[in-house]
Amino acid sequence: MNPNLSPTLLDLLAPRPDWPWLIGILAAAGWYALGFVHAPRSEWPVWRAALFGVAVVVALLVTQTAVTAFTLNSMSLYMGRLMVLAELVPPLAVLGLPAGYMMPRSWAAKALSWLLDPWVALTLWAVIIVFWNVPAGFSASLVSNTASGLLPVLYLFGGFLSWAVVLRPLPSVQGKSMGNRGWFGLLSALPMMSVAAVWLYSPRVLYAPYVGALCLWNTTPLQNQVNSGWVMMIAGIPALALAIGQLMVWLIALADSGTVLETEEE
């Protein structure tokens, strides 16, 4: 039977349960709902719950629908799914957390403080992006055998780390420096932008699984790879813009503090 190479939006969004993902998403939603019900509204406002709810719905759309099957014939669709898990679901979920209300203690606080350190998060995110996306790594047996099942989980995990550093949802265990967050956001965008640039300007298809693949919507494998580069490039722009904004705020604060000191000395 020939695959459907021109799926409609309804075809892509047809229900297709993935039970491990479904159980994990519902468990996270249940944990959040339990905390929201028992917390004072002043400390856990409704708008945060709404953002978390949107994150849950988006996660269900990219994990519990037929879009997961069609990614076998479209690298750009596969990359779009990964970017949703890394660059859309995490910021919505992180903004949905009640900053100041959740205060981890003892070993959990120490572990989160280490994990959300900008340099640790940057290292983990760079490894996820580079190791699973450079052609040499992608062709290796380890990467090829784990990419389809493990890569979405890693992108979601790396996205949560990155956005948690930038948006600082746990102030009790995270540093306050706006400059560190801005530099982290700027540096963490470089691996994605670099991989996207390689895909955009490469004259040949780099990844063996897509060299002779029948691609969706009458595209060639090379066009598919270029489209994947655009997907990754565009998906990284919001985080990059936020990082630049944080750096500007930090630099303005430094300039203002210098002006105050000079005035006091005079």
C-alpha positions in Angstrom: 0.0 0.0 0.0 1.4 3.4 -1.1 1.8 5.9 1.7 -0.3 9.1 1.7 2.2 11.7 0.6 -0.2 14.6 0.6 -1.9 14.6 4.0 -4.3 17.2 5.0 -4.5 18.9 8.4 -7.2 16.5 9.4 -5.0 13.6 8.4 -2.1 14.9 10.5 -4.3 15.5 13.6 -6.1 12.1 13.5 -5.9 10.5 16.9 -3.0 8.0 17.3 -2.2 7.2 21.0 1.4 6.9 22.2 0.9 5.5 25.6 4.2 6.3 27.3 3.9 10.0 26.2 0.2 10.0 27.2 0.8 8.6 30.7 3.6 11.1 31.3 1.6 14.1 30.1 -1.5 13.2 32.1 0.7 12.6 35.2 2.2 16.1 34.8 -1.2 17.6 34.3 -2.6 15.8 37.4 0.3 16.9 39.5 -0.2 20.5 38.4 -4.0 20.4 38.9 -3.6 19.0 42.5 -1.2 21.9 43.4 -3.4 24.5 41.8 -6.6 23.4 43.6 -4.9 23.5 47.0 -3.0 26.8 46.5 -4.2 30.3 47.3 -5.3 32.1 44.1 -3.1 35.1 45.0 0.0 32.8 44.8 -1.1 30.6 42.0 -3.3 32.7 39.6 -5.6 31.4 37.0 -3.7 32.8 34.1 -0.7 30.6 35.0 -3.0 27.5 35.0 -4.3 28.6 31.6 -0.8 28.8 30.1 0.1 25.3 31.6 -3.1 24.0 30.1 -2.2 25.3 26.6 1.2 23.6 27.0 -0.5 20.3 27.8 -2.9 20.6 24.8 0.0 21.4 22.5 2.1 18.5 23.8 -0.9 16.1 23.2 -1.3 17.4 19.6 2.3 16.5 18.7 2.5 13.2 20.5 -1.0 11.7 20.3 -1.8 12.3 16.6 -0.9 10.8 13.3 1.7 13.6 12.8 4.2 11.2 14.4 3.7 8.6 11.6 4.1 11.2 8.8 7.4 12.4 10.1 9.0 9.3 8.5 8.5 10.9 5.1 9.3 14.5 6.1 12.3 15.7 7.9 10.8 19.2 8.1 7.7 17.9 9.8 9.8 15.9 12.2 11.9 18.9 13.0 8.7 21.0 13.4 7.5 18.4 16.0 10.8 18.6 17.8 10.8 22.4 17.9 7.3 22.4 19.3 8.5 20.2 22.1 11.6 22.2 22.7 10.6 25.8 22.0 6.8 26.1 22.6 5.7 23.6 25.2 8.5 24.4 27.7 8.1 28.2 27.9 4.3 27.9 28.3 4.7 25.3 31.0 7.5 27.2 32.8 5.4 30.4 32.7 2.6 28.4 34.2 4.6 27.5 37.3 3.9 29.8 40.3 7.1 31.6 40.9 7.8 32.1 44.6 5.2 29.5 45.7 7.2 26.4 44.7 10.2 26.2 47.0 12.2 23.0 46.7 14.1 22.0 49.8 17.0 19.8 50.9 18.3 17.4 48.2 15.8 18.5 45.6 16.8 22.1 45.9 20.5 21.2 45.6 19.9 19.1 42.5 17.7 21.7 40.8 20.2 24.4 41.7 23.0 22.5 40.0 20.8 21.4 37.0 19.6 25.0 36.4 23.0 26.5 36.6 23.5 28.3 33.2 26.7 26.5 32.3 25.4 23.1 33.1 22.2 23.7 31.2 24.1 25.1 28.3 26.4 22.1 28.1 23.5 19.6 28.2 21.5 21.6 25.5 24.5 21.8 23.2 25.2 18.1 23.5 21.6 17.3 22.6 21.5 19.6 19.6 25.0 18.9 18.2 25.4 15.1 18.8 22.0 14.2 17.4 22.1 16.6 14.4 25.6 16.6 13.0 25.8 14.2 10.1 28.6 12.1 11.5 26.7 11.6 14.8 23.4 11.0 13.1 24.8 8.1 11.0 26.3 6.4 14.0 24.4 3.3 15.2 23.8 4.7 18.7 22.1 7.8 17.3 20.2 6.0 14.5 18.8 3.5 17.0 17.7 6.1 19.5 16.7 9.1 17.4 13.0 8.3 16.8 12.2 7.4 20.4 14.7 9.2 22.5 15.2 12.5 20.6 11.7 14.0 21.3 12.2 13.3 25.0 15.7 14.9 25.0 14.4 18.0 23.1 11.6 18.4 25.6 14.1 18.0 28.5 16.6 20.4 27.0 13.9 22.9 26.2 12.7 22.9 29.8 16.2 23.4 31.1 16.9 26.3 28.7 13.6 28.1 29.3 13.8 27.5 33.1 17.2 29.3 33.2 15.9 32.2 31.1 12.5 32.6 32.8 13.6 31.7 36.4 10.5 29.9 37.7 12.3 28.8 40.9 13.8 31.9 42.4 14.7 30.1 45.7 17.2 27.9 43.9 18.3 30.1 41.0 20.6 33.0 40.7 19.2 36.5 40.2 21.7 37.9 37.6 20.0 39.2 34.5 23.3 39.2 32.7 23.9 35.5 33.3 20.5 34.7 31.9 21.0 36.9 28.9 24.4 35.5 28.1 23.1 32.0 28.5 20.2 32.6 26.1 22.5 34.1 23.5 25.0 31.2 23.7 22.3 28.5 23.8 20.9 29.8 20.6 24.2 29.3 18.7 24.1 25.5 18.4 20.6 25.6 16.9 21.4 28.4 14.5 24.6 26.7 13.5 22.9 23.4 12.7 20.1 25.3 10.9 22.7 27.2 8.7 24.3 23.9 7.7 20.9 22.5 6.6 20.1 25.7 4.7 23.3 25.9 2.7 24.4 22.3 2.2 24.4 21.3 -1.5 23.5 17.7 -0.7 21.3 15.7 1.7 23.3 15.0 4.8 21.2 12.4 6.6 21.2 8.8 5.3 17.5 8.0 6.3 16.2 10.8 4.1 18.5 10.5 1.0 16.1 8.3 -1.0 13.0 9.0 1.0 9.6 9.7 -0.6 8.9 13.1 0.9 5.5 14.7 1.7 3.8 17.3 -0.5 5.9 16.6 -3.6 9.2 17.9 -2.1 12.7 16.5 -2.8 14.9 15.3 0.1 17.1 18.4 -0.4 14.2 20.8 -0.3 13.0 18.9 2.8 16.3 19.5 4.5 16.3 23.2 3.6 12.8 23.5 5.0 14.0 21.8 8.2 16.7 24.5 8.5 14.1 27.2 8.2 11.9 25.5 10.8 14.8 25.4 13.3 16.0 28.9 12.5 12.6 30.5 13.0 11.8 28.5 16.1 15.0 29.8 17.8 14.2 33.5 17.1 11.9 34.1 20.2 14.5 32.8 22.7 17.3 34.7 20.9 15.2 37.9 21.0 14.5 37.4 24.7 18.2 36.9 25.5 19.1 40.1 23.7 16.4 41.9 25.6 17.8 40.6 28.9 21.3 41.6 28.0 20.1 45.1 27.2 18.3 45.4 30.5 21.5 44.2 32.2 23.7 46.7 30.4 21.3 49.6 31.1 21.4 48.6 34.8 25.2 48.6 34.8 25.3 52.0 33.1 22.8 53.4 35.7 24.7 52.0 38.6 27.9 53.6 37.3 26.1 57.0 36.9 24.8 56.8 40.5 28.3 56.0 41.8 29.8 58.9 39.9 27.2 61.3 41.2 27.8 60.2 44.8 31.5 60.7 44.4 31.0 64.2 43.1 
